[in-house]
């Protein structure tokens, strides 16, 4: 029998254990996919006539854009009680995503290719932007307005002109992720609802990689049965409390939640 030397033992060990080392290393990479779920902190009532298209939190208030032709609106909601404090009907368009930029609110429309600009204080219309695609979701970082159009694209736009400065393509495990919908920017990442999906994607704004998935279907537990069109859509972030507000189209509830590791 041939005698095996020390070097051969090391080579044999490398062949046997290398796949395990590689798998461990892949899971330890900074870009590996993080799986989370939601933990409900509290809930507040939501108008079941509100077809939620955009949601944001600012200074103790939730601001919501609701859609559907003939029913679209912009509203301010008390984040403690869920009471609608102010409502502006936008009857001639199908309203979509919403963002606050300084002392203004900017509201997209689905196919009208116009974004309305309002005073934050009283919802007075003070201007508009034009764009060349559908409008779905809208949020902002410190420099850009960030917009989705229902594809895998996310646009970074100049807040003064609405001109496109750059575009990223969203990919999940290297595959294009389409139907990017309502957006929220928080702690350096873009959080996105995916149309007709019960999860939220956490997206790297530099290259479009999905770096995390938040499963939110547990929010449906305890709510009455709803039509399939009443999907999860609405993400707002309270930077001070580090919590998120989530709701859906025509849902009876808005949930304040934390994102926690998935079991």
C-alpha positions in Angstrom: 0.0 0.0 0.0 1.3 3.4 -0.9 2.2 5.6 2.0 0.3 9.0 2.2 2.5 11.9 3.3 1.4 15.0 5.2 1.1 17.0 2.0 -1.4 14.5 0.6 -3.5 14.7 3.7 -3.8 18.5 3.3 -4.8 18.2 -0.3 -7.4 15.6 0.6 -8.8 17.8 3.3 -9.0 20.7 0.9 -11.0 18.7 -1.6 -13.4 17.5 1.0 -14.0 20.7 3.0 -13.6 23.4 0.3 -17.3 23.4 -0.7 -18.3 24.1 3.0 -15.7 26.9 3.3 -17.0 28.5 0.1 -20.6 28.3 1.2 -19.6 29.9 4.5 -17.7 32.6 2.8 -20.6 33.4 0.5 -22.9 33.8 3.4 -20.5 36.1 5.2 -20.1 38.5 2.2 -21.5 42.0 2.9 -23.7 41.7 -0.2 -25.4 38.5 0.9 -29.3 38.5 1.0 -30.7 39.3 4.4 -34.1 37.8 5.3 -36.4 39.6 7.7 -40.0 39.7 8.8 -42.1 42.4 10.5 -42.9 42.8 14.2 -46.0 44.9 14.8 -45.5 47.6 17.5 -49.0 49.1 17.2 -51.8 49.6 14.7 -54.0 52.5 13.8 -57.1 52.8 11.6 -56.9 53.4 7.9 -59.6 54.7 5.6 -60.8 51.7 3.5 -61.6 54.1 0.7 -57.9 55.0 0.4 -56.3 53.2 -2.5 -52.8 53.7 -1.2 -50.2 54.7 -3.8 -47.7 56.7 -1.7 -47.0 57.1 2.0 -44.5 59.1 4.0 -43.9 60.2 7.6 -42.9 63.7 8.7 -43.1 65.5 12.0 -45.7 63.3 13.6 -47.9 63.1 10.5 -48.4 60.6 7.7 -48.9 61.9 4.2 -50.7 59.7 1.8 -51.4 59.7 -1.9 -54.4 57.7 -3.0 -55.2 56.5 -6.5 -58.0 55.5 -8.9 -59.5 57.7 -11.5 -62.1 60.0 -9.9 -61.0 59.0 -6.4 -57.4 60.2 -6.2 -56.4 62.4 -3.3 -53.6 63.8 -1.1 -54.2 63.6 2.6 -52.5 64.3 6.0 -53.1 61.8 8.8 -52.4 62.0 12.5 -49.8 59.2 13.1 -51.1 58.6 16.7 -54.8 58.2 15.9 -55.1 57.6 12.2 -57.5 60.5 11.9 -57.4 62.2 8.5 -56.8 65.9 9.3 -56.7 67.3 5.7 -57.7 65.9 2.3 -57.4 67.3 -1.2 -59.2 65.5 -4.0 -57.2 65.2 -7.3 -60.1 64.0 -9.5 -58.8 64.2 -13.0 -55.8 61.8 -12.7 -54.8 58.5 -11.2 -52.4 59.7 -8.5 -49.4 57.6 -7.5 -46.2 58.0 -5.4 -45.5 60.9 -3.0 -42.4 62.5 -1.6 -41.6 65.5 0.7 -38.8 67.7 -0.5 -38.1 70.5 1.9 -41.4 72.4 2.4 -43.1 70.8 -0.6 -44.9 67.6 -1.5 -44.5 66.1 -4.9 -47.2 63.7 -6.2 -46.8 61.5 -9.2 -49.5 60.4 -11.6 -49.8 57.0 -13.3 -50.2 57.7 -17.0 -50.8 61.5 -17.1 -47.0 62.0 -17.0 -47.3 64.9 -14.6 -46.1 65.4 -11.1 -47.9 68.0 -9.0 -46.0 70.2 -6.5 -47.8 71.4 -3.4 -47.1 73.5 -0.3 -46.5 71.1 2.6 -48.4 73.4 4.9 -51.8 73.7 3.2 -51.7 71.6 0.0 -51.8 74.6 -2.3 -50.7 73.7 -5.8 -47.6 75.7 -6.7 -46.2 73.9 -9.8 -45.7 70.7 -11.8 -43.1 68.6 -13.4 -43.4 66.6 -16.7 -41.8 63.2 -17.4 -41.8 60.6 -20.2 -42.8 57.3 -18.4 -45.4 56.0 -16.2 -45.2 57.2 -12.6 -45.3 54.6 -9.7 -43.2 55.2 -6.6 -41.4 58.3 -5.3 -39.0 59.0 -2.5 -35.8 61.0 -1.9 -32.3 60.9 -0.5 -30.4 64.0 0.5 -29.7 64.9 -3.1 -32.2 63.3 -5.5 -35.8 62.5 -6.0 -36.0 58.7 -6.6 -38.7 57.3 -8.8 -40.0 54.0 -10.1 -42.1 53.4 -13.2 -43.3 49.8 -12.8 -40.3 48.2 -14.5 -36.9 47.2 -13.0 -35.7 50.8 -13.3 -35.2 53.3 -10.5 -34.5 56.9 -11.6 -32.5 59.5 -9.7 -33.9 62.9 -10.6 -32.8 66.5 -10.0 -35.2 68.0 -7.4 -35.2 71.4 -9.1 -35.8 70.3 -12.7 -36.9 66.6 -12.4 -34.3 65.8 -15.0 -32.9 62.2 -14.9 -29.3 62.1 -13.5 -28.8 58.4 -13.4 -30.7 55.1 -13.6 -30.2 51.8 -11.8 -31.7 48.4 -12.7 -33.0 46.4 -9.7 -31.7 42.8 -9.6 -32.5 39.9 -7.2 -29.8 37.3 -7.3 -28.7 38.6 -10.6 -32.1 38.5 -12.2 -34.1 41.7 -13.1 -36.9 42.4 -10.5 -39.8 44.1 -12.3 -42.9 45.9 -11.0 -41.0 48.1 -8.5 -43.7 50.2 -6.9 -44.0 52.4 -3.9 -40.6 53.5 -2.5 -39.1 54.7 0.8 -35.5 55.8 1.4 -34.2 54.9 4.9 -30.7 54.6 6.4 -28.9 54.4 3.1 -31.2 51.9 1.3 -34.2 52.1 -0.9 -37.2 50.0 0.4 -39.7 49.0 -2.4 -43.0 47.3 -2.6 -43.3 44.9 -5.5 -46.7 44.9 -7.2 -48.7 41.9 -6.1 -46.0 40.6 -3.8 -46.2 40.4 0.0 -42.5 41.2 0.5 -40.5 44.4 0.6 -37.1 44.6 -1.2 -34.2 46.4 0.4 -32.1 47.8 -2.5 -28.6 49.1 -2.7 -29.0 52.6 -4.4 -25.5 52.4 -5.9 -26.0 49.4 -8.2 -29.6 48.2 -7.8 -28.8 44.9 -6.0 -31.5 43.6 -3.7 -29.6 43.0 -0.4 -32.6 42.1 1.7 -36.2 40.9 1.7 -38.8 41.7 4.3 -41.7 39.2 4.4 -44.8 41.1 5.4 -47.7 38.6 4.8 -48.2 38.2 8.5 -49.9 41.6 8.5 -52.9 40.0 6.8 -53.5 37.9 9.8 -56.4 39.2 11.8 -57.7 41.4 9.0 -60.9 40.5 7.1 -60.7 38.7 3.8 -60.0 41.2 1.0 -59.9 41.2 -2.8 -56.6 40.3 -4.4 -56.1 43.8 -5.6 -55.9 45.1 -2.0 -52.2 44.5 -2.0 -49.4 45.7 0.3 -48.5 49.2 -0.8 -47.3 52.0 1.4 -44.0 52.4 3.3 -43.1 55.3 5.5 -40.1 55.7 7.8 -39.9 57.5 11.2 -36.2 58.3 11.4 -36.4 59.4 15.0 -38.0 56.2 16.3 -36.4 53.9 13.6 -39.7 52.4 12.8 -41.7 51.8 9.6 -45.4 52.4 8.8 -46.9 49.9 6.4 -50.3 49.6 4.9 -52.0 48.5 1.7 -54.6 49.5 -0.9 -58.0 49.8 0.8 -56.7 48.2 4.0 -58.5 49.0 7.3 -55.2 49.3 9.2 -51.8 51.1 9.2 -49.2 49.2 11.1 -46.2 50.6 12.8 -43.5 47.9 12.7 -39.9 46.9 13.2 -38.0 44.7 10.8 -36.6 41.7 12.6 -34.6 38.6 11.6 -36.8 36.0 10.0 -37.2 32.8 11.9 
